[in-house]
Amino acid sequence: MPKFVANLTMLFNEKPFLERFALAKIGGFKAVEFLFPYPYSKEEIKSQLDAYALKLVLHNLPAGDWDAGERGIACLPDRVEEFRAGVAKAIEYATYLNVRQLNCLAGKAPAGVDPQVLRGTFVSNLQYAAEQLKKANIKLLIEPINTFDIPGFYLSKTQQAIDIMDEVGSDNLYLQYDIYHAQRMEGEIASTIKKYLPRIAHIQIADNPGRNEPGTGEINYDYLFGLLDQIGYNGWIGCEYKPLKNTVAGLGWMQHYEHPYQESIYI
């Protein structure tokens, strides 16, 4: 049976961030994920996790100036020191919050930079991060993201990610497979998951078009969730979608998978 995770960056955002943990618990979730913990202290976040008996499954390494439009710095040759400092900060948070996997966003490819330099920078940064995270017993993940939503994003295809993982050569580097992004860029969801299952550490979901909840678009999630059970995927599934109306109204799809939720949540 799928183990769903509330992505608190996307869900329950009708309320301020630190109030979303309570709503996730009331909504029936046992675990949460989000993009970044860094605007808050480790203690603030841990207090929310502890108060509602929630597990924090995933967050990202620092990704540059998000508000200014940056979407990661791992491929940028002039930001290596900043990247390494971010790895240390991420490990500090993850260790305190008992997070066992961290996602690394590659970033947008800057114009005019040799593609081989970008790839070499990305590979080198991943080698460094994978080694540092392994010492802390934390998995490093990379995620292909579609270039319709984020034009110029460096890592956009599954095979590209696998090739880079092979070049990095670490047994502590895994794929974060976002079904929404993969559908937009390449399709072939089921066969890709089956092919690379041993290398996938985390899955995220949203429907297409619109990046809304499952059942609102073209992706056959009934089939895919059944497939994941059949092939033995035992990781978490992050609900990283934009609710079509509001979060609670959009949770009804989970009834099909015996996931409890309450329509009486006050938003």
N, C-alpha and C positions, 0 to 999 in steps of 0.2 A: 504493500500500500504506500502511496506517495507520502513523503514527509515534507509538508509545506512550511515555508519560512516567510514571515511577513517582512517585506522590505520597507523599513520605516522612512526611507527617503521618498518613496512613492505612495505608500499606503498610509491612511489615517492622517494625511497632511492637512486635514481640516483643523488640526490642533497643533500647537507648538511641539517641537521635536521631543522634548522630555516628557510630554504628556502622552505620547503615542505608545509607549511601552504598556501602559495600563490598558489601552484600547486593544492592543494586540492580544493581551492575555484574555480579556473579556471576549474577544472574537474567536477564541479557541486555539490560538497559536501557542506552541511550546518553545518556539525559537524565532529569532529576528536576525536581520542583516540590515546594513545601510552602507551608503557610500563612504562617509568619513566621520570619525568620532572626534576629530581634532579641535573643533570649535568649543568642545566641552572638556571638562577635566575627567580623568579616568574615574575619579571617585563619584562624580555625578552620574556617569553612565552605569557604573557598577551598582550604585544604590537602586537604580531603576530595575536592572536585571535581577537583583536579589529580592527586591520588593515583590516582584511578580513571577518569580521562579522561571525566568526566561533564559535560554541559552543564546549567546551571541555566536552565530555561525560564521560570519564573514564581514570584513570591511576591506577597504582599499588602502594601498600605500598612499601617502601624500601625492597629489597630482598637479602641483603648480597652483596658479591663481585661477581657480574654478570660476569665480564671478567675472573674471576678465575674459573668459572663453577658453582657457587652457583645459585640456582633457588628458593630462598625463605629461610626464617629462622623460620617460625612460628611453626614448629614441633620440633625444636632443643632445648633440655632442658638447654643447656649451653649458650643460646643466648637470654634469656627472657628480660633482661634489654635493649639490643640492639633493640629487637622487639618493646618494649614500646617506646623507643626514636623515632623509625621509625614511629610509629603511630602518635606521636605528629608532626613530620615533615610533614607527609602526610596530616594531617588536616590543617596545616599552608598553604601548597600549595593549597589544594583543596578549602579552604575557600577563599583565594585570587583569585583563578581562577574560582570560582563558579562551582566547580565540585560536583555533588550530589551523586556519588557512587565511591567507591574505591575497587579494587580487592586485595585480600590477597593470595599470593602464599605460599603453604604449605612448599615447600622445599623437598629436597631428604632425605630419611630415612638413617641415618648413620648406618653403620654396627656395630653389637654388642650391640645395645641399645634395651632394653626391649620394645616391641611394645606398651605395656600399658603405659609406660612412654612417648613415642612419642605422643600417642593419648591424654593422660592427659595434656601434654604441649600444644598441638594444641588447645584442647578445652578451656583450661584456657586462652590462648592468644586471642582466638576468643571472649571469654566472655568479656575480657578487651577491645579489640578493638571495638566490637559492642557497648559497653556502651559509650566509648569515642566518637565514630563517631555519635552516636545518639544525644549526646549533641550538636553536630555541624550540625545536620540535614543532615547527610551523611549516605547513606546505605553502609554496609559492604558486600562484595561478596567473595565467594570462588569458585575456578575453578578446576574441575578434569582435569588432563593432562595425555596424553597417555605415557606409559612407554617404547614405542619403540623409541620415539624422546628423551625422558628424562628418561633414566633408573634409577630406584630407586625413582622416584617421589612419595611422600607419598600419595597424594590424586589422585586417578586415575579412580574411578568409580562413577557414579551418585548416586547409592544407598548408597555408602560409605559416600558421601557428605551429603545426606539427613539425614542419621543416626547421623552424627556429628552435623549437624544443630539442630536436635532434642535434642541432649545432651547439646548443648550450651544453648538452651532454650531462645534465644533472638528473639524479633520481629523485630530486625534490621539486621538480617543476611539472605542473599539471595544467590541463585545459579547463577553463571555465566556459561551458557551452551554453550560450544564451540562444534559445530557440527562436526568439523574435529576430535577433540580429542575423542569425543564420538563414532564416526564411527569406529575409529581404535580400541577402547577398547571393545565396546559392541554392536554397531548397535542399532536397535530398536529406531531410532531417533524420528519418528512421535509419537509413543505411549508414549515415555518418556516425550516429550514436553507437550503432552496433559495431562498426569498424574500429572506433577509437575508445570504446567503453573503458578499457584498463587505464587510459590516460585522462579520463574525465573525472575531476574531483568535485565539481559543483555544476548544477544546471539552474538556469533561470528561465522564466516564462513570461510571455505576454502574447496577445493575439495580433494578427496583422490583417488589414491595415488599422492604424490608430494607436497601437501599443496599449490596447485596453485589456480587460480581463478575458480569460479563456471563454470561448463560446460566442464572442462578439465578431469573429472574423473567419478567416479561411483555414486556420490550422486545426487539424483533427486531434484535439488533445485527449479525447477518450481513447483513441488508438494509441497515442504516444505514451500515455500513462500506463496503459496495459502492457505495452512493449517494454517499458522500463522495469516493470515487475517481472515480466517474463525473462528478461536477459540478466536480471539480478543486480540492477543498479540500486545501491543502498545508501546513496548520499542524500543530501537535502535538495529541495527544489525551491528556489527563491522566487517569490511572487513580486517581480519587479515590473509591474504594469501601472498604467494610469487609469484609475477607476473611471468608467464612462460617466457616472453621475456622482456618487460619493462612495467611500470605501465600503460601508456596510451594505448598501444596495448592491454593490458588485461582488459580494461574497457568496451569493447563492449558488454559484457554480460548484462550490466545494461540497455541497450536500451529496453529490453523486459519488464522492470518495470518502464518505463517512467522516468528514472533517467538521467538528462542531463549530457553530458560530451563533451569535445572538443578534436578532434584528433590533433588539431593544437598546443597543449601544447608543448613548447620546453623543451626537456629533455637533 
